[in-house]
Amino acid sequence: MTDELMPDPAVQVAGAQEIAHDLLVIPNHGVGLVPNIGIIGGTQAVLVVETGIGTANAEQVLALASEVAGGRRLYLTTTHFHPEHAFGAQVFTDRATYLVNRAQADDLKAKGPGYLEMFRGFGGPVARRLEGIRVPTPDLVYDDGHELDLGGGRTVRLRPTGRGHTRGDQVVEVPDAGVLFTGDLAETGQFAIFPWFPPYDTDVSGVRWLGVMDRLAATAPRVVVPGHGELGGTQVLTGVRDYLRELRDETWLRRDSAMGEAEIVAEVRALLIERHPEWAGREWIERGVGCLCAEHAA
């Protein structure tokens, strides 16, 4: 990737939007490697969801969260271990309690250093954002989900989903507001991100991801905050589910005919771009086909 293809992944906290009482989202404004970030308040505490990539972004997020909190206790969680979501957590040290699910903590420890080096390899503004960054270590790790009582009747559910986009995905539910933060299990306006990098990282599972999206869609949240892209309703979840099913079916149809993977990639890529010409992230189609070809034989 070049500097021209990779814009500065700067979080714009000035664009924060209140989508429910005491619940802000800092939208990513369509900028690559900028996640949608949440600030969720109760009467006793405030939870931040995602940090943005690097210390400068995280410092802005922390400053806004501290202003919103007004002395209330701060917590931080992340939806998965990828750098634009979690690699600013060091800024929150001694200011907030950082809590994640165990599979995500394991990903941070095992894969975090490699992803840090990979993202630094993008060069330009991404590498500069990662100067001085270390892989974060959570303060609190849980196995089967966690209910975080923020006070005043607002309890946030931190719910691991099992393998999907990564091995350690979790979603963040705000039941009283009907809001669901999905991380990169869901995006809008782009093809699903498949971090399929054999032999280094093959934890993404298209088959299990599809099952996760079925289960999430059944919960019918009022507002879905995807990892990247525009907020929406349940249609965000069903849209990703339908795309994953489409990708699986088109890939496996050709795999059943003993077609080679390169030919499958070419045909499926052309077909999906024709069906979804407005979507970004076309490079992820090939990764998704590779993942599903591997899973076809499993």
Secondary structure, 3 states (H helix, E strand, C coil): CCCCCCCCCCCCHHHCEEEECCEEEECCCCCCCCCCEEEEECCCEEEEECCCCCHHHHHHHHHHHHHHHCCCEEEEECCCCCHHHHCCHHHHCCCCEEEEEHHHHHHHHHHHHHHHHHHHCCCHHHHHHCCCCCCCCCCEEECCCEEEEEECCEEEEEEECCCCCCCCCEEEEECCCCEEEEEEEEECCECCCCCCECCCECCCCHHHHHHHHHHHHHCCCCEEEEEECCCECHHHHHHHHHHHHHHHHHHHHHHHCCCCHHHHHHHHHHHHHHHCCCCECCHHHHHHHHHHHHHHHC
